[in-house]
Amino acid sequence: MPKLYIIPTPIGNLEDMTYRAVRLLREVDIVLAEDTRTSQVLLKHYGIERKLFSHHKYNEHQTVEFVASRIEAGESVALISDAGTPGISDPGFLLVRTCLERDLEVETLPGATAFVPALVQSGFPCDRFCFEGFLPQKKGRKKRLNALAEEPRTMIFYESPFRVLKALGEFSEVFGSERRVSVSRELSKKFEQTVRGTISEVIAHFEAHPPKGEFVMIVEGAGKNEDNREEE
């Protein structure tokens, strides 16, 4: 039926695709992809033959009205990103909002997203957390971190390998070198690894072992007691 489907894709391991996601990608009229070359590999792996249309942060303002119009005309559209759930640090929000403003149905499938496994295996509280995604590369970066200095919830950050050590150094300045952190890289892939310890210990690790891959950084919230829970 005519609607927008938000379909998560594997963050690394191609086996992390749901049966329903594969079925819908075979059935929809249009598949929107962040990078058509990357998504073509996934579709080929599952024997899905669909023409892909580009939908990324550089053209989404120009394409959302066109896509919404196609749904209004009776077509079904799937949105996928390079990895994970569209809208989580990837394009998706603008298209969803446009469809909802036009009273078009939006259905989001459950599936892969990088921060969930990193959070759960960090050992920090998962009942309440603060997702920050990517910090600004330049302007506003320090201001954003300073605003989190007393944040009691577990904090989640995404970072490129080129800025991991920079981010850890900034965490040390703002949160203190003894604050605990859990840094996961290459989740679901062959070289998956999680490094846990104080910020100073994890800095020492990555100074000795240069960061490679995609990173999720989990920082302990402020004022945690021994059982990692705040008192009510």
Stockholm file with secondary structure:
# STOCKHOLM 1.0

chainA/1-232         MPKLYIIPTPIGNLEDMTYRAVRLLREVDIVLAEDTRTSQVLLKHYGIERKLFSHHKYNEHQTVEFVASRIEAGESVALISDAGTPGISDPGFLLVRTCLERDLEVETLPGATAFVPALVQSGFPCDRFCFEGFLPQKKGRKKRLNALAEEPRTMIFYESPFRVLKALGEFSEVFGSERRVSVSRELSKKFEQTVRGTISEVIAHFEAHPPKGEFVMIVEGAGKNEDNREEE
#=GR chainA/1-232 SS CCCEEECCBCSSCTTCCCHHHHHHHHHCSEEEESSHHHHHHHHHHTTCCCCEEECCTTTHHHHHHHHHHHHHTTCCEEEECSSBCTTSSSSCHHHHHHHHHTTCCEEECCCCCTHHHHHHTTTSCCSSEEEEEECCSSTTHHHHHHTTTTCCSEEEEEECGGGHHHHHHHHHHHHCTTSEEEEEESTTSTTCEEEEEEHHHHHHHHHHSCCCSCEEEEECCTTCCTTSCCCC
#=GC SS_cons         CCCEEECCBCSSCTTCCCHHHHHHHHHCSEEEESSHHHHHHHHHHTTCCCCEEECCTTTHHHHHHHHHHHHHTTCCEEEECSSBCTTSSSSCHHHHHHHHHTTCCEEECCCCCTHHHHHHTTTSCCSSEEEEEECCSSTTHHHHHHTTTTCCSEEEEEECGGGHHHHHHHHHHHHCTTSEEEEEESTTSTTCEEEEEEHHHHHHHHHHSCCCSCEEEEECCTTCCTTSCCCC
//
